[in-house]
């Protein structure tokens, strides 16, 4: 039988008659009936399980201060216009979607129509993907504030102590292809072509009398204008990349500088699988005792070196307190940060592995002995990292930072769907806030945080 006939009219085919069982009778079966209209008198709240994570998210959102969002709504009593969607719904939808690994506004829009948990959050309030997409990238300040307020609540409850913080970077694929990276001559040629295209479409738009054609050409003109803006941003990014290459010198100048015409902020980075692709370097700092994210940053540098001090400053701004111990892998190690952040007199310590430890052991050298030229802070760090206590503390880094990064990966932090450093950072803030909502629920379940 041909393949076409095999699936021909598959929907109209009837199931085969039930064959007689061993006793000689025909089995009585409950078969699927999908064309029967049934009236089910159940509310959405009755259909959603009590332990669904959507309820946790909604409880958090209802306790959040969203007064700024309500104040910005222009549809008020006594004025014309369509009623605005409750900001709590939009916030809850994106938090729940982030937990479930949904990062597309179009997919979230479809889920609001088909999936029970999203329907429960909406409560029969209609959504569209434009509103969802705009809310996600426009509320960066709100999500940042909620993250800080959440951290303050957890610190007040004693669940977060900042006694030890583990930091790690994860490279996340950018929304740009490797072929979009071009050298300066190509970028200048693309800019000239984009400028010519924009001017030509503007001229057509003013002379065409047909309204429908004007709308179509306005859309084409907008696309050409955005293309020109992206190429202009790529030229600025090329200048930055070239300046860094000249500063580093030596082998860096062997390859020409390039910038992406799709996402000017993206940089080619060495990924975990050994390949090189356009990406961003996402930094999460996590409290080791609670696994609550206390700091989020996104950088365009492929190296983690130099990222500890900015993160400590951010943590202090969020919480009013600096971590007593900062745990990081060897990629963060710089002499400058060791001297700045490792202050035994103040009680602040860095826990990072000593470079070339195994190689020095093979040479018969003690890698933990102070080296000539070491400052007191660096010498103290070397000696301390050789003690069993320091090695035991350092093991918390992998159990905390790498665990949080793995959970973010499992929730969809594989590739960004937005472009630009600012939007990428906002998406990472959503991930951190969603992660902490679940951690708060887990800490509440074991009694470390009181309900309410």
C-alpha positions as CSV (number, residue, x, y, z in Angstrom):
1,X,0.0,0.0,0.0
2,X,1.4,3.4,-0.9
3,X,2.2,6.0,1.7
4,X,-0.3,8.4,0.4
5,X,-3.2,5.9,0.6
6,X,-2.0,4.8,4.0
7,X,-2.9,8.2,5.5
8,X,-5.8,9.0,3.1
9,X,-8.9,10.1,5.0
10,X,-7.3,9.0,8.3
11,X,-9.7,11.2,10.2
12,X,-12.7,9.4,8.7
13,X,-11.5,5.9,9.3
14,X,-13.4,3.9,11.9
15,X,-11.6,1.8,14.6
16,X,-11.4,-1.9,13.9
17,X,-14.1,-4.0,15.6
18,X,-13.0,-5.3,18.9
19,X,-11.9,-8.9,18.6
20,X,-13.2,-11.6,20.9
21,X,-11.3,-12.2,24.1
22,X,-10.3,-15.6,25.4
23,X,-13.7,-16.1,27.0
24,X,-15.4,-15.8,23.6
25,X,-17.2,-12.5,24.3
26,X,-16.6,-9.1,22.7
27,X,-14.9,-6.7,25.1
28,X,-16.9,-3.7,26.3
29,X,-14.7,-0.6,26.0
30,X,-14.8,3.1,26.9
31,X,-13.8,4.7,23.6
32,X,-12.9,8.4,23.0
33,X,-15.8,10.6,22.0
34,X,-14.6,14.1,20.9
35,X,-17.7,15.5,19.1
36,X,-20.0,15.4,22.1
37,X,-20.9,18.8,23.6
38,X,-20.7,18.7,27.4
39,X,-21.5,21.5,29.8
40,X,-19.0,21.4,32.7
41,X,-19.8,23.6,35.6
42,X,-16.3,24.2,36.9
43,X,-14.5,27.5,37.6
44,X,-10.9,28.0,36.5
45,X,-9.9,28.0,40.1
46,X,-11.4,24.6,40.7
47,X,-9.6,23.1,37.7
48,X,-6.1,24.3,38.6
49,X,-4.4,22.1,41.2
50,X,-3.7,23.6,44.5
51,X,0.1,23.0,44.3
52,X,0.5,24.4,40.8
53,X,3.4,26.9,40.6
54,X,1.0,29.5,39.0
55,X,-0.5,30.0,42.5
56,X,2.9,30.7,44.0
57,X,3.6,33.3,41.3
58,X,0.2,34.9,41.8
59,X,0.7,35.1,45.6
60,X,4.0,36.9,45.0
61,X,2.6,39.3,42.5
62,X,-0.3,40.2,44.7
63,X,2.1,41.2,47.5
64,X,4.3,43.3,45.2
65,X,4.1,47.0,45.0
66,X,2.9,47.9,41.5
67,X,1.6,51.4,42.3
68,X,3.8,52.9,39.6
69,X,2.2,50.7,36.9
70,X,-1.3,51.6,38.1
71,X,-0.5,55.3,38.1
72,X,0.6,55.2,34.5
73,X,-2.7,53.7,33.2
74,X,-4.5,56.4,31.2
75,X,-7.9,54.5,31.0
76,X,-9.6,55.9,34.1
77,X,-13.2,56.3,35.2
78,X,-15.1,58.9,33.3
79,X,-12.8,58.9,30.3
80,X,-13.2,57.0,26.9
81,X,-11.0,54.2,25.9
82,X,-10.6,50.4,26.4
83,X,-10.0,49.1,29.9
84,X,-6.3,48.2,30.5
85,X,-5.2,44.8,31.5
86,X,-4.3,44.4,35.1
87,X,-0.5,44.8,35.4
88,X,-0.5,41.9,37.9
89,X,-1.6,39.6,35.2
90,X,1.2,40.6,32.8
91,X,3.8,40.3,35.6
92,X,2.5,36.9,36.7
93,X,2.4,35.6,33.1
94,X,6.0,36.4,32.4
95,X,7.2,35.1,35.7
96,X,5.3,31.8,35.2
97,X,6.5,31.6,31.6
98,X,10.1,32.1,32.6
99,X,9.8,29.3,35.2
100,X,8.4,27.1,32.4
101,X,11.1,28.0,29.9
102,X,8.9,30.1,27.6
103,X,10.7,33.1,26.2
104,X,8.6,34.0,23.1
105,X,5.7,36.5,23.4
106,X,3.9,34.7,20.5
107,X,4.1,31.4,22.3
108,X,3.0,32.9,25.5
109,X,0.0,34.4,23.7
110,X,-0.9,30.9,22.4
111,X,-0.6,29.4,25.8
112,X,-2.9,32.0,27.3
113,X,-5.6,30.5,25.0
114,X,-4.8,26.8,25.4
115,X,-3.1,26.0,28.7
116,X,-5.0,25.9,31.9
117,X,-2.4,27.5,34.2
118,X,-2.0,30.5,31.9
119,X,-5.8,30.8,31.5
120,X,-6.1,30.8,35.3
121,X,-3.6,33.6,35.6
122,X,-5.4,35.6,32.8
123,X,-8.9,34.9,34.4
124,X,-10.6,35.5,31.0
125,X,-8.6,38.7,30.3
126,X,-7.6,38.6,26.6
127,X,-4.0,39.0,25.7
128,X,-2.0,39.8,22.5
129,X,1.7,39.2,21.9
130,X,2.5,42.9,21.2
131,X,1.4,43.8,24.7
132,X,3.2,40.9,26.2
133,X,6.5,41.6,24.3
134,X,6.4,45.3,25.2
135,X,5.8,44.6,28.9
136,X,8.7,42.2,29.2
137,X,11.3,44.6,27.9
138,X,9.9,47.9,29.2
139,X,9.6,46.9,32.9
140,X,13.3,46.4,33.6
141,X,13.3,49.0,36.4
142,X,10.3,47.3,38.0
143,X,11.8,43.8,37.9
144,X,15.1,45.2,39.3
145,X,13.3,46.9,42.1
146,X,11.2,43.8,42.9
147,X,14.4,41.7,43.0
148,X,16.0,44.1,45.6
149,X,12.8,44.2,47.7
150,X,12.6,40.4,47.6
151,X,16.2,40.2,48.8
152,X,15.4,42.7,51.6
153,X,12.5,40.5,52.8
154,X,14.6,37.3,52.8
155,X,17.5,39.1,54.6
156,X,15.1,40.4,57.3
157,X,13.8,36.8,57.7
158,X,17.3,35.5,58.1
159,X,17.1,33.2,55.1
160,X,19.8,35.2,53.2
161,X,22.9,36.2,55.2
162,X,25.4,37.1,52.5
163,X,28.0,35.4,54.6
164,X,29.2,33.6,51.4
165,X,28.3,34.5,47.8
166,X,29.3,32.4,44.8
167,X,29.6,33.9,41.4
168,X,29.9,32.3,38.0
169,X,29.5,33.4,34.4
170,X,27.5,31.6,31.7
171,X,27.8,32.4,28.0
172,X,24.4,32.6,26.3
173,X,23.9,32.6,22.6
174,X,22.9,36.0,21.2
175,X,20.1,36.6,18.6
176,X,22.6,37.0,15.8
177,X,24.3,34.8,13.3
178,X,28.1,34.5,12.9
179,X,27.6,35.7,9.3
180,X,26.3,39.1,10.5
181,X,29.8,40.1,11.7
182,X,31.4,42.4,9.2
183,X,34.6,44.4,8.8
184,X,34.6,48.2,8.6
185,X,34.6,48.5,4.8
186,X,31.6,46.1,4.6
187,X,29.8,48.0,7.4
188,X,30.3,51.4,5.6
189,X,29.0,49.9,2.3
190,X,25.9,48.5,4.1
191,X,25.3,51.9,5.7
192,X,25.4,53.7,2.4
193,X,23.0,51.1,0.9
194,X,20.6,51.5,3.8
195,X,20.7,55.3,3.6
196,X,19.9,55.1,-0.1
197,X,17.0,52.7,0.5
198,X,15.5,54.9,3.2
199,X,15.6,58.0,1.1
200,X,14.1,56.2,-1.9
201,X,11.2,54.8,0.2
202,X,10.5,58.2,1.7
203,X,10.2,59.7,-1.7
204,X,7.8,57.0,-2.9
205,X,5.8,57.4,0.3
206,X,5.1,61.1,-0.3
207,X,4.1,60.7,-4.0
208,X,2.0,57.5,-3.9
209,X,-1.7,58.4,-3.7
210,X,-3.0,54.9,-2.7
211,X,-3.6,54.6,1.0
212,X,-2.9,50.8,1.0
213,X,0.3,51.3,-0.9
214,X,1.3,54.0,1.5
215,X,0.9,51.7,4.5
216,X,2.9,49.0,2.8
217,X,5.7,51.4,1.9
218,X,5.6,52.9,5.4
219,X,6.3,49.5,6.8
220,X,9.1,49.0,4.3
221,X,10.5,52.4,5.1
222,X,10.4,51.6,8.8
223,X,12.3,48.3,8.2
224,X,14.9,50.1,6.1
225,X,15.3,52.8,8.8
226,X,15.8,50.2,11.5
227,X,18.3,48.5,9.3
228,X,20.2,51.7,9.0
229,X,20.2,52.2,12.7
230,X,21.5,48.7,13.3
231,X,24.4,49.2,10.8
232,X,25.2,52.6,12.5
233,X,25.3,50.8,15.8
234,X,27.5,48.1,14.3
235,X,30.0,50.8,13.2
236,X,30.2,52.2,16.7
237,X,30.7,48.7,18.1
238,X,33.5,48.1,15.5
239,X,35.3,51.2,16.9
240,X,35.1,49.7,20.4
241,X,36.3,46.3,19.4
242,X,39.2,47.8,17.4
243,X,40.2,50.0,20.3
244,X,40.3,46.9,22.6
245,X,42.4,45.0,20.1
246,X,44.9,47.9,19.8
247,X,45.1,48.1,23.6
248,X,45.8,44.3,23.9
249,X,48.2,44.4,20.9
250,X,50.3,41.4,19.8
251,X,48.2,38.5,18.5
252,X,44.9,40.4,18.8
253,X,45.8,42.5,15.8
254,X,46.3,39.5,13.6
255,X,42.5,39.2,13.0
256,X,40.5,42.2,11.9
257,X,37.8,43.7,14.1
258,X,34.2,42.8,13.2
259,X,30.8,43.8,14.4
260,X,27.3,42.4,13.9
261,X,24.7,44.2,11.8
262,X,22.0,42.2,13.6
263,X,23.0,42.8,17.3
264,X,25.8,45.3,17.6
265,X,26.3,44.5,21.3
266,X,26.9,40.8,20.8
267,X,30.4,39.5,20.7
268,X,31.9,36.2,19.6
269,X,32.8,34.2,22.6
270,X,34.2,30.7,23.4
271,X,31.3,28.6,24.4
272,X,31.2,25.6,26.7
273,X,31.3,23.1,23.9
274,X,34.5,24.6,22.5
275,X,32.9,26.5,19.6
276,X,32.9,30.2,19.0
277,X,29.6,32.0,18.5
278,X,27.9,35.4,19.1
279,X,26.9,35.5,22.8
280,X,26.6,37.5,26.0
281,X,28.4,36.7,29.3
282,X,25.7,36.5,32.0
283,X,26.9,36.8,35.6
284,X,24.8,35.5,38.5
285,X,25.9,35.9,42.2
286,X,24.1,33.5,44.6
287,X,23.9,33.3,48.4
288,X,25.4,29.9,49.2
289,X,23.1,29.2,52.3
290,X,19.8,29.8,50.5
291,X,20.7,29.6,46.7
292,X,18.9,32.9,46.3
293,X,20.3,35.1,43.4
294,X,21.5,38.4,44.9
295,X,23.2,39.9,41.9
296,X,22.7,39.9,38.1
297,X,24.9,41.5,35.4
298,X,25.5,41.0,31.7
299,X,28.8,41.9,30.0
300,X,30.1,41.7,26.5
301,X,33.5,40.5,27.5
302,X,34.3,36.8,26.9
303,X,36.4,36.6,30.0
304,X,35.2,36.7,33.6
305,X,38.2,38.6,34.8
306,X,37.4,41.8,36.5
307,X,33.7,41.0,37.2
308,X,34.0,40.5,41.0
309,X,34.3,44.1,42.1
310,X,31.3,45.4,40.1
311,X,29.2,42.5,41.4
312,X,30.1,43.3,45.0
313,X,29.1,47.0,44.5
314,X,25.8,45.9,43.0
315,X,25.1,43.6,45.9
316,X,25.8,46.4,48.4
317,X,23.5,48.7,46.5
318,X,20.7,46.1,46.6
319,X,21.1,45.0,50.2
320,X,23.2,47.6,51.9
321,X,25.8,44.9,52.8
322,X,28.8,43.4,51.2
323,X,29.4,39.7,51.2
324,X,31.9,38.4,53.8
325,X,33.2,35.8,51.5
326,X,33.2,35.7,47.7
327,X,33.6,32.4,45.9
328,X,34.7,32.3,42.2
329,X,36.6,30.0,39.8
330,X,40.0,30.7,38.4
331,X,38.7,32.7,35.4
332,X,37.9,35.6,37.7
333,X,41.4,35.8,39.3
334,X,43.2,39.1,38.9
335,X,45.8,40.6,41.2
336,X,44.0,43.9,41.2
337,X,40.7,42.5,42.5
338,X,42.6,40.3,45.0
339,X,44.2,43.4,46.5
340,X,41.0,45.3,46.5
341,X,38.5,42.7,47.7
342,X,40.5,40.4,49.9
343,X,40.8,42.4,53.1
344,X,41.4,40.1,56.2
345,X,41.4,43.1,58.5
346,X,37.8,43.9,57.4
347,X,36.8,40.3,57.4
348,X,36.2,40.1,53.7
349,X,37.8,37.2,51.9
350,X,38.0,35.9,48.3
351,X,38.1,32.1,47.7
352,X,39.6,31.4,44.3
353,X,42.0,28.6,43.2
354,X,45.7,29.3,42.9
355,X,46.8,29.3,39.3
356,X,49.0,26.4,38.1
357,X,48.6,24.5,41.4
358,X,49.1,21.1,39.9
359,X,52.0,22.2,37.7
360,X,53.8,23.7,40.7
361,X,53.3,20.5,42.7
362,X,54.9,18.5,39.8
363,X,57.8,20.8,40.0
364,X,58.2,20.1,43.7
365,X,57.1,23.6,44.7
366,X,54.5,24.6,47.3
367,X,51.8,26.6,45.3
368,X,50.5,28.1,48.5
369,X,53.8,29.8,49.6
370,X,53.8,33.6,49.2
371,X,55.6,34.8,46.1
372,X,58.1,37.6,45.8
373,X,56.3,40.8,45.2
374,X,53.0,39.6,46.8
375,X,51.1,42.2,48.8
376,X,49.9,41.2,52.3
377,X,46.4,40.6,50.9
378,X,47.6,38.3,48.1
379,X,50.0,36.5,50.4
380,X,47.2,35.8,52.9
381,X,45.0,34.5,50.1
382,X,47.7,32.1,48.8
383,X,48.3,30.6,52.3
384,X,44.6,30.4,53.2
385,X,43.7,28.5,50.0
386,X,46.1,25.8,51.0
387,X,44.2,25.1,54.3
388,X,41.5,22.3,54.5
389,X,39.0,24.8,55.8
390,X,39.3,27.0,52.7
391,X,39.1,24.0,50.4
392,X,35.9,22.9,52.2
393,X,34.4,26.3,51.8
394,X,35.4,26.5,48.1
395,X,33.4,23.4,47.3
396,X,30.3,25.4,47.9
397,X,30.9,27.3,44.7
398,X,30.1,24.5,42.4
399,X,27.1,23.4,44.4
400,X,25.7,26.9,44.3
401,X,26.7,28.9,41.3
402,X,26.8,26.0,38.8
403,X,23.5,24.7,40.1
404,X,21.9,28.1,39.5
405,X,23.3,28.3,36.0
406,X,22.1,24.8,35.2
407,X,18.6,25.7,36.4
408,X,18.6,28.8,34.2
409,X,19.6,26.7,31.3
410,X,16.8,24.2,32.0
411,X,14.4,27.2,32.1
412,X,15.3,28.2,28.5
413,X,18.4,30.4,29.0
414,X,20.0,28.9,25.9
415,X,19.6,31.7,23.4
416,X,18.2,35.2,23.8
417,X,15.3,36.2,21.6
418,X,15.9,39.9,22.2
419,X,18.7,42.1,20.9
420,X,20.8,44.7,22.6
421,X,22.6,44.7,26.0
422,X,19.9,46.5,27.8
423,X,17.1,44.1,26.8
424,X,19.3,41.1,27.4
425,X,19.9,42.3,31.0
426,X,16.2,42.8,31.5
427,X,15.6,39.2,30.4
428,X,18.2,38.0,32.9
429,X,16.5,40.0,35.7
430,X,13.3,38.1,34.9
431,X,15.2,34.8,35.2
432,X,16.6,35.9,38.6
433,X,13.3,37.1,40.0
434,X,11.5,33.9,38.8
435,X,14.2,31.8,40.4
436,X,13.9,33.6,43.7
437,X,10.1,33.2,43.7
438,X,10.6,29.5,43.7
439,X,13.4,29.6,46.3
440,X,11.2,31.8,48.6
441,X,8.5,29.2,48.4
442,X,11.0,26.4,49.1
443,X,12.4,28.3,52.1
444,X,8.9,29.0,53.4
445,X,8.1,25.3,53.1
446,X,10.9,24.4,55.5
447,X,10.1,27.2,57.9
448,X,12.9,29.6,57.1
449,X,10.5,32.3,55.8
450,X,7.1,33.0,57.3
451,X,4.1,33.0,55.0
452,X,2.4,36.2,54.2
